[in-house]
């Protein structure tokens, strides 16, 4: 249905009229436009749902579901403050390093820098502080270590931010593991965007943790939302029409006429971007800036900048001064190719292809109200905090890392959660722009749909199996799987049987390759391999066992680890200037030496990522001291992708660095390699 409708739009679009855009508005929008402005400043008063959650976490677990920007962090702060007063520790886990960095800075200001530490892989500061902020993966790893040592995690509270990541296709398993492994005595506070099956999740948690889990729900947005449609002529009108109270509102009559037209006017020809400069002019006319535009790809975000118009120089005076301050702190920003768009047009592109330093600068400028617009992929809706007065939808689908899929109600509501700045706006706006990949009725349905259910994403990996076998027998591991959300609530016995069947397949392979004994215990190799908590632990472990990974050459070790870590596969068109004889020899040695083992993994139908010479060459050049611009240019990677590869490589190296008692030389080289590659502009900063 989704793809068929898009196909119809594509066929008729070439004949469509592209009218001139003249700012205009439906008279019915007069009252809502008149309400635009800054709300009266009042002393902070916690909302009832916040007080209810603070009271609940003192006696039980608590799952808080509330719209973005409604004040969920305040609940965590109050709970953490009480534990700090009582001399107890707290762990605050978030899904993203950038969000962890943001929370670390925020908590340091609230509680004092001496009381807050951070653990993200890239950063390890004040790790023994009474308040630790970090990624959920780090918390999961600490639970593995505690189970192995037969110890309790030394904290009095765990906060899981963005708890709806439990349903994330790729990383949800980590959230579920934390919930299953966390000792019952430690209260669990979960903060989430609105989710459809909160009661179901709470009932599951109560059953596996043998304690109450209180659900605290808040449906009201902190800032009212108005949904608009931008007609290609430049006229703004309501997206939804008022309807009888007992029914959900449908599409407004003017929008319905547009949708049902045989040959509706369009904003742009097929495969062309809309005229964003003119759209910004419409939004500026009705005081709807600043805005976040959600686009479907990085390249569209970058191309959109050139379609915007220069601002009045007086508007740019404050912006220029602030950019100067950011450049003084981080000189790299001065050479960014999009700096001119930022400085003269007040717009920026925010996506995974950008470096963290650049994205942090954009977030700061947007938060301070100095930009007109940011063009972003949908991932900006999760894990960052720079709301705008308006969000603009150009597509009704998003790229989920595997392909384009329709937006879910939860994703849509998280995106519109960025519309309206608490304390700065009385009302926020979401504007729907027609186009080739915009299903207008679908967006209207999303606007009035209940939030999506969160479903279990638990799945096995070699790292999980090895770490669970550190402290559990195979039968006890099966018992853990029987406690999963999928097994207990969603698919019942079928999920358990599937997980147990998979576990036995993993165990058979580990026995055959010498990591597990016939009776299901870890061998010596299995025990040290369990410390390689990375995507391909057995491949790296085999490289160490066989002695084919460089042990005394930090730059070469970084390069070969990058060959495993590069997610883009083996696209091996490499600029020859990046290759050295040492790298080519080492790469061939590893590829030949590990070839039989990787074919064995493939034969058993375990996923195997091909070695990437391109990734190896890029990281090797960076480790040898090439400039960042040189590596970006000659590797053919975007800055964001290269930075991500360097960060993933460093994370893998840190795990090798822990193997000092087994491979002391390799461990030492791994530590040196991390120092070589983790330098500005890769490192994330406050």
C-alpha positions in Angstrom: 0.0 0.0 0.0 2.7 2.4 1.0 4.9 1.7 -2.0 1.9 1.6 -4.4 0.8 5.1 -3.4 4.3 6.5 -3.9 4.4 4.8 -7.3 1.2 6.6 -8.4 2.7 9.9 -7.3 5.8 9.3 -9.3 3.9 8.6 -12.4 1.8 11.7 -12.4 4.4 14.1 -10.9 6.1 15.0 -14.3 2.8 16.5 -15.5 2.2 18.4 -12.3 2.0 22.2 -12.1 4.7 23.9 -10.0 3.0 27.2 -9.0 4.8 30.2 -7.6 5.0 30.3 -3.8 3.3 33.2 -2.1 3.0 33.2 1.7 -0.6 32.9 2.7 -2.6 31.3 5.5 -6.1 29.9 5.9 -8.1 32.4 8.0 -9.0 29.6 10.4 -5.3 29.7 11.6 -5.7 33.2 12.9 -6.3 32.3 16.5 -3.4 29.8 16.8 -1.0 32.2 15.1 -2.2 34.9 17.5 -1.2 32.6 20.4 2.5 32.5 19.2 4.8 34.0 21.8 6.7 33.4 25.0 4.7 32.1 27.9 4.7 33.9 31.2 7.6 33.0 33.4 6.5 31.2 36.6 8.4 29.5 39.4 8.9 25.8 38.6 6.1 23.6 39.9 6.5 19.8 39.3 3.6 18.2 37.5 1.5 15.5 39.3 3.0 12.7 37.1 6.5 13.8 38.2 5.6 13.7 41.9 3.9 10.4 41.5 7.0 8.9 39.8 9.3 10.2 42.5 7.2 8.7 45.2 6.9 5.3 43.3 10.6 4.8 42.9 11.1 4.9 46.7 9.2 1.6 47.0 9.1 -0.1 43.6 10.4 -0.1 40.1 8.8 2.6 37.9 8.2 3.0 34.2 7.5 6.6 33.2 6.0 7.2 29.7 5.6 10.8 28.7 6.0 13.0 25.6 9.4 14.4 24.7 10.3 17.5 26.7 7.7 16.9 29.4 10.3 16.8 32.2 11.2 13.1 32.7 14.8 14.0 33.6 13.6 16.0 36.6 12.3 12.7 38.1 15.7 11.1 37.7 17.4 14.1 39.3 15.1 14.0 42.4 15.6 10.2 42.8 19.4 10.6 42.3 19.6 13.5 44.8 17.9 11.4 47.5 20.4 8.6 47.1 23.3 11.1 47.0 22.1 12.5 50.3 21.9 9.0 51.7 25.5 8.2 50.6 24.4 5.7 47.8 25.4 5.5 44.2 23.3 5.9 41.0 23.8 4.7 37.4 22.2 6.7 34.6 22.2 4.8 31.3 21.4 6.3 27.9 21.5 4.9 24.4 23.9 7.3 22.8 27.4 8.6 23.6 26.3 12.1 22.7 23.3 12.0 25.0 25.5 10.6 27.8 27.9 13.5 27.3 25.0 15.9 27.5 23.6 14.4 30.7 27.1 14.2 32.2 27.5 18.0 31.7 24.0 18.6 33.0 24.4 16.5 36.1 27.8 18.0 36.8 26.2 21.4 37.0 23.3 20.1 39.2 25.2 17.9 41.6 28.8 19.2 41.3 31.5 17.8 39.0 33.2 15.9 41.8 30.0 13.8 42.2 29.6 12.8 38.6 31.5 10.4 36.4 31.1 9.2 32.8 31.7 5.9 31.1 31.0 5.6 27.3 34.0 3.7 25.9 35.4 6.9 24.5 35.4 8.6 27.9 36.2 7.3 31.3 36.2 10.0 34.0 35.6 9.8 37.7 34.3 6.2 37.3 34.0 5.8 41.1 31.8 8.8 41.5 28.5 8.5 43.4 26.6 9.3 40.1 27.8 7.5 36.9 26.4 8.4 33.5 27.2 6.1 30.6 25.9 4.0 27.7 23.6 1.1 28.3 26.2 -1.3 26.8 28.7 -0.3 29.5 26.1 -0.9 32.2 25.3 -4.3 30.7 29.1 -5.2 30.7 29.3 -4.2 34.4 26.5 -6.6 35.1 28.4 -9.4 33.3 31.5 -8.7 35.4 29.4 -8.6 38.6 27.8 -11.9 37.8 31.2 -13.5 37.0 32.7 -12.2 40.3 29.6 -13.3 42.2 29.1 -9.8 43.4 26.3 -7.3 43.5 26.4 -4.2 41.4 27.4 -1.5 43.9 24.6 1.0 43.1 21.3 1.9 44.8 19.5 3.0 41.6 19.6 2.4 37.9 18.0 4.8 35.5 17.3 3.6 31.9 16.7 6.7 29.7 14.9 6.2 26.4 13.7 2.9 27.7 11.6 2.3 24.5 14.9 1.4 22.9 13.9 -2.0 24.3 12.1 -2.4 21.0 15.1 -1.3 18.8 15.8 -3.8 16.1 19.6 -3.7 16.6 20.2 -2.7 20.2 17.0 -3.6 22.1 18.6 -6.8 23.3 21.0 -4.8 25.5 18.1 -3.1 27.3 16.4 -6.4 27.8 19.6 -8.0 29.2 19.9 -5.2 31.7 16.4 -5.6 32.9 16.8 -9.4 33.2 20.2 -9.4 34.9 19.8 -6.4 37.3 19.6 -7.5 40.9 16.2 -7.3 42.4 17.3 -5.1 45.3 18.3 -2.2 42.9 15.3 0.0 42.0 14.9 0.4 38.2 13.6 3.8 36.9 12.7 3.7 33.2 12.1 6.9 31.3 10.4 6.6 27.9 8.5 8.3 25.2 4.9 7.2 25.2 4.6 3.5 24.4 1.4 1.4 23.7 2.1 -1.6 26.0 3.5 0.0 29.1 1.3 -2.1 31.4 2.4 -5.3 29.6 6.1 -4.4 30.1 5.5 -3.5 33.7 3.7 -6.8 34.4 6.6 -8.7 32.8 9.2 -6.8 34.9 7.1 -7.5 38.0 7.1 -11.2 37.2 10.8 -11.6 36.6 12.0 -9.2 39.4 9.4 -10.3 42.0 8.6 -6.7 42.9 6.0 -4.1 41.9 6.6 -2.0 38.8 4.5 1.2 38.8 3.5 2.7 35.5 3.3 6.5 35.4 1.8 7.8 32.2 1.4 11.4 31.0 -0.3 12.1 27.7 -0.3 15.9 27.8 2.4 17.7 25.9 4.3 20.5 27.7 3.6 22.7 24.7 0.4 22.5 22.6 0.8 21.3 19.1 -0.8 22.5 15.9 -0.6 20.4 12.7 -0.5 22.3 9.4 -0.3 21.5 5.7 1.7 23.6 3.3 -0.1 23.8 -0.1 2.4 24.1 -3.0 1.0 27.6 -3.6 2.4 28.7 -0.3 -0.8 28.6 1.7 -0.8 27.1 5.2 -3.9 25.4 6.3 -5.0 23.0 9.1 -4.0 19.4 8.4 -6.9 18.0 10.4 -10.5 19.2 10.6 -12.5 19.5 13.8 -14.9 16.6 14.1 -17.5 15.2 16.5 -15.9 14.6 19.9 -16.6 10.9 19.8 -14.6 10.5 16.6 -11.0 11.2 15.7 -10.6 14.2 13.4 -10.0 13.4 9.8 -8.1 15.3 7.1 -9.2 18.9 6.5 -11.4 19.5 3.5 -8.8 21.5 1.7 -6.1 18.9 2.2 -8.5 16.1 1.2 -9.3 18.0 -2.1 -5.5 18.2 -2.8 -5.0 14.5 -2.0 -7.9 13.4 -4.2 -6.9 15.7 -7.2 -5.9 13.8 -10.3 -3.0 16.1 -11.0 -2.2 18.2 -7.9 0.3 21.0 -8.0 3.7 20.1 -6.6 6.6 21.9 -5.0 9.3 20.3 -7.1 9.8 17.9 -10.0 10.5 14.3 -9.2 13.9 13.6 -7.6 14.3 17.3 -6.9 14.2 18.8 -3.4 11.5 21.4 -2.5 12.5 25.1 -2.7 13.5 25.3 1.0 14.4 29.0 0.8 10.8 29.8 -0.3 9.4 27.5 2.4 11.5 29.2 5.0 10.1 32.5 3.7 6.5 31.3 4.3 7.4 30.1 7.8 9.2 33.3 8.6 6.1 35.3 7.5 4.0 33.6 10.1 6.7 33.5 12.9 7.1 29.8 12.7 10.9 29.7 12.9 13.2 28.2 14.0 12.4 24.9 12.3 13.8 21.3 12.1 13.3 19.8 8.6 13.3 16.0 8.6 14.7 14.6 5.4 15.3 11.0 4.3 19.1 11.0 3.6 22.3 12.7 4.6 22.9 13.9 1.0 19.5 15.6 1.0 20.3 17.4 4.3 23.5 18.7 2.7 22.0 19.7 -0.6 19.1 21.6 1.2 21.6 24.2 2.5 22.3 25.5 -1.0 18.5 26.1 -1.6 18.3 28.5 1.4 18.7 32.2 1.1 21.1 34.6 2.7 19.7 36.4 5.8 19.9 40.0 6.6 23.3 40.9 8.0 21.8 42.3 11.2 20.3 38.9 11.9 23.7 37.3 11.6 25.6 39.6 14.0 24.9 37.6 17.1 25.3 34.3 15.2 28.8 35.4 13.9 30.0 36.3 17.4 28.8 32.9 18.8 30.4 31.0 15.9 33.7 32.9 16.6 33.5 31.7 20.2 33.0 28.1 19.1 35.9 28.3 16.6 38.2 29.6 19.4 37.3 26.6 21.5 37.5 24.1 18.5 39.6 25.5 15.6 38.5 22.6 13.4 35.1 24.2 12.9 36.7 27.1 11.0 37.5 24.8 8.1 34.2 23.0 7.9 32.8 23.1 4.3 29.4 24.1 5.5 30.5 27.0 7.7 29.5 29.6 5.1 25.9 28.3 5.0 25.8 28.4 8.8 27.2 31.9 9.1 25.4 33.7 6.3 22.1 31.7 5.9 21.5 30.6 9.5 21.0 26.9 8.5 22.9 23.7 9.1 22.8 19.9 8.3 22.7 17.5 11.2 23.2 13.8 10.5 25.5 10.8 11.1 27.8 11.8 8.3 28.9 14.9 10.3 31.5 14.9 13.0 30.4 15.1 16.7 32.1 18.5 17.1 30.1 20.0 14.2 26.8 18.5 15.5 27.4 19.8 19.0 28.1 23.2 17.6 24.8 23.1 15.6 22.9 21.9 18.7 24.3 24.8 20.8 23.4 27.4 18.2 19.9 26.0 17.7 19.3 25.8 21.4 20.3 29.4 21.8 17.8 30.5 19.1 20.5 31.7 16.6 19.5 29.5 13.6 16.5 29.5 11.3 16.6 25.9 10.5 18.4 22.5 10.8 18.0 19.9 8.1 18.2 16.5 9.8 17.6 12.8 9.3 15.0 11.3 11.6 17.6 10.1 14.0 17.9 13.6 15.4 14.5 13.0 17.1 16.1 10.6 19.6 18.9 11.4 21.9 19.5 15.1 21.4 17.7 18.1 22.9 17.3 21.0 20.7 13.6 21.7 20.1 12.3 24.2 17.7 9.1 26.1 17.2 8.3 24.0 14.1 9.1 20.6 12.7 8.6 20.0 9.0 7.9 16.6 7.5 9.0 16.1 3.8 8.6 12.3 3.9 6.3 9.9 5.7 9.0 7.1 5.9 12.5 6.9 7.3 15.7 4.9 6.8 16.1 2.4 9.6 19.6 1.3 8.8 18.4 -1.5 6.5 15.8 0.1 4.2 13.0 2.7 4.0 10.0 1.9 6.3 6.9 3.9 7.2 7.1 6.0 10.3 5.5 4.3 13.4 3.3 6.3 15.7 6.0 6.3 18.4 8.6 7.7 15.9 6.2 10.3 14.6 5.3 11.5 18.1 9.0 11.6 19.1 9.7 13.8 16.1 6.8 16.2 16.8 8.0 16.2 20.4 10.7 18.6 19.1 8.0 21.1 18.1 7.6 23.8 20.8 10.3 24.9 23.2 9.3 24.6 26.9 9.4 28.0 28.5 9.9 29.7 25.1 6.8 28.8 23.1 3.1 28.7 23.9 2.5 26.5 20.9 4.5 24.3 18.6 3.8 23.4 15.0 4.3 20.4 12.7 4.1 21.2 9.0 3.4 18.5 6.3 5.0 19.2 2.9 3.6 17.3 -0.1 6.0 15.4 -2.3 7.0 12.2 -4.0 7.6 10.3 -0.7 4.9 11.9 1.4 1.8 9.9 2.2 -0.4 12.6 3.6 -3.3 10.4 4.9 -0.6 8.2 6.6 0.7 11.2 8.5 -2.8 12.2 9.5 -3.4 8.7 10.8 -0.1 8.8 12.8 -1.1 12.1 14.3 -4.2 10.5 16.0 -2.8 7.0 16.5 -2.0 5.6 19.9 1.7 4.9 20.6 3.3 1.7 19.2 3.8 -1.4 21.3 7.4 -2.2 22.2 8.3 -5.7 21.3 11.2 -7.9 22.5 14.3 -7.9 20.3 16.3 -10.4 22.3 18.7 -12.4 20.2 22.0 -14.3 20.8 25.5 -13.4 20.0 28.8 -15.0 20.8 29.7 -12.3 23.2 26.4 -12.8 25.1 26.9 -16.6 25.3 30.5 -16.4 26.4 29.7 -13.9 29.1 26.7 -15.8 30.4 28.7 -19.0 30.6 31.2 -17.2 32.9 28.7 -17.4 35.7 25.9 -19.8 34.5 25.6 -23.3 33.3 23.9 -23.9 29.9 20.7 -24.9 31.7 20.8 -21.7 33.8 21.2 -19.7 30.6 18.1 -21.3 29.2 16.4 -20.2 32.4 17.4 -16.6 31.7 15.9 -16.9 28.2 12.6 -18.2 29.7 12.5 -14.8 31.6 12.6 -12.7 28.4 9.8 -10.4 27.4 9.2 -12.4 24.3 9.0 -15.7 26.1 6.9 -14.5 29.0 4.5 -12.1 27.2 4.6 -12.0 23.4 5.2 -15.3 21.8 5.3 -17.6 24.9 6.8 -21.0 24.4 7.8 -20.5 20.8 10.3 -17.8 21.7 11.8 -19.9 24.4 12.2 -22.9 22.1 13.8 -20.8 19.4 16.3 -19.2 21.9 17.2 -22.5 23.4 17.7 -24.0 20.0 19.9 -21.1 19.0 21.9 -21.5 22.3 22.6 -25.1 21.6 23.8 -24.2 18.1 26.2 -21.6 19.5 27.4 -24.1 22.1 28.1 -26.7 19.5 30.3 -24.3 17.5 32.1 -23.1 20.6 32.8 -26.7 21.6 34.1 -27.6 18.2 36.4 -24.6 18.1 37.8 -25.0 21.6 36.1 -22.2 23.6 33.7 -24.4 25.6 34.2 -27.9 27.1 32.0 -30.8 26.3 30.0 -30.2 29.5 29.3 -26.6 28.7 32.0 -24.8 30.7 34.3 -22.2 29.3 37.9 -23.2 28.5 40.8 -20.9 29.3 40.4 -19.4 25.8 36.7 -19.0 26.3 37.3 -17.1 29.5 39.6 -14.5 28.0 37.6 -14.4 24.8 34.5 -13.4 26.8 36.3 -10.1 27.5 36.2 -9.2 23.8 32.7 -7.6 24.0 32.6 -6.6 20.4 30.7 -7.5 17.3 33.1 -10.2 16.1 34.8 -11.5 19.2 35.7 -14.9 17.9 37.3 -13.6 14.7 39.5 -11.3 16.8 40.2 -14.0 19.3 41.3 -16.4 16.6 43.6 -13.7 15.2 45.2 -13.5 18.7 45.4 -17.2 19.2 47.0 -17.8 15.9 49.5 -14.9 16.4 48.6 -13.3 13.1 47.4 -9.9 14.4 50.3 -7.5 14.8 51.4 -7.5 18.4 54.2 -4.9 18.5 53.0 -2.4 15.9 50.2 -0.2 17.3 49.3 1.6 14.1 49.2 -1.8 12.2 47.1 -3.3 15.0 44.6 -0.4 14.8 44.4 -0.9 11.0 43.7 -4.6 11.2 41.1 -4.2 13.9 39.5 -1.5 11.7 39.3 -4.1 8.9 37.0 -6.1 11.3 35.1 -3.1 12.6 34.2 -1.4 9.3 30.5 -2.0 8.8 30.4 -0.9 5.2 31.9 -4.2 4.1 34.8 -4.9 1.8 34.5 -2.0 -0.7 38.2 -2.2 -1.4 38.7 0.6 -4.0 41.5 2.2 -2.1 43.6 5.2 -3.0 47.1 3.6 -3.4 48.7 6.6 -1.7 47.1 5.3 1.6 48.7 1.9 1.3 52.1 0.9 2.7 54.0 -2.3 2.1 53.7 -3.2 5.8 49.9 -2.8 5.7 49.4 -4.8 2.6 51.6 -7.7 3.9 49.8 -7.6 7.3 46.3 -7.5 5.6 47.1 -10.5 3.4 48.5 -12.4 6.4 45.3 -11.9 8.4 43.0 -12.6 5.5 44.7 -15.8 4.6 45.2 -16.9 8.2 41.6 -16.3 9.3 40.1 -17.4 6.0 39.4 -21.0 7.1 37.9 -19.9 10.4 35.6 -17.3 8.7 34.5 -19.9 6.2 33.7 -22.2 9.1 31.6 -19.5 10.7 29.8 -19.0 7.4 29.2 -22.7 7.0 27.5 -22.8 10.4 25.4 -19.8 9.1 26.8 -17.3 11.6 27.1 -13.8 10.2 30.6 -12.9 9.0 31.6 -9.4 8.0 34.2 -9.3 5.2 37.5 -7.7 6.0 37.8 -4.1 4.7 41.1 -3.0 3.2 39.6 0.5 2.8 38.8 0.7 6.5 42.2 -0.6 7.4 44.0 1.9 5.1 42.0 4.8 6.5 42.7 4.1 10.1 46.3 3.2 9.4 46.9 6.6 7.7 45.2 8.4 10.6 47.3 6.4 13.2 50.5 7.3 11.3 49.8 11.0 11.6 48.0 12.0 8.4 45.8 15.1 8.7 42.1 14.5 9.1 41.3 16.3 5.8 43.8 14.1 4.0 42.3 10.9 5.4 38.7 12.0 4.6 39.6 13.1 1.1 41.6 10.0 0.1 39.4 7.4 1.9 36.2 8.6 0.2 34.3 8.4 3.5 32.2 11.1 5.0 33.6 12.6 8.2 30.9 11.1 10.3 31.5 7.6 8.9 35.2 7.8 9.3 34.8 9.1 12.9 32.5 6.3 13.6 34.9 3.7 12.2 37.7 5.2 14.4 35.5 5.1 17.5 34.5 1.5 16.8 38.1 0.6 16.2 39.1 2.2 19.5 36.3 0.4 21.3 37.6 -3.0 20.0 41.2 -2.1 20.9 40.1 -1.2 24.5 38.8 -4.8 24.9 42.1 -6.2 23.5 43.9 -4.0 26.0 42.2 -5.9 28.9 44.0 -9.1 27.9 47.2 -8.2 29.7 47.7 -11.6 31.4 47.2 -13.6 28.2 48.6 -11.4 25.4 50.7 -8.7 27.2 52.4 -7.4 24.1 49.2 -7.1 22.1 47.4 -5.5 25.0 50.1 -2.9 25.4 50.0 -2.2 21.6 46.2 -1.9 21.7 46.5 0.8 24.4 49.1 2.7 22.4 46.9 2.4 19.3 43.9 4.0 21.1 46.1 7.0 22.0 47.2 7.3 18.3 43.7 7.4 16.8 41.5 9.1 19.5 42.4 12.7 19.0 40.6 15.8 17.8 38.5 16.1 15.7 37.3 12.5 16.4 36.9 12.8 20.2 33.6 13.9 21.5 33.7 16.9 23.9 31.3 18.8 26.1 
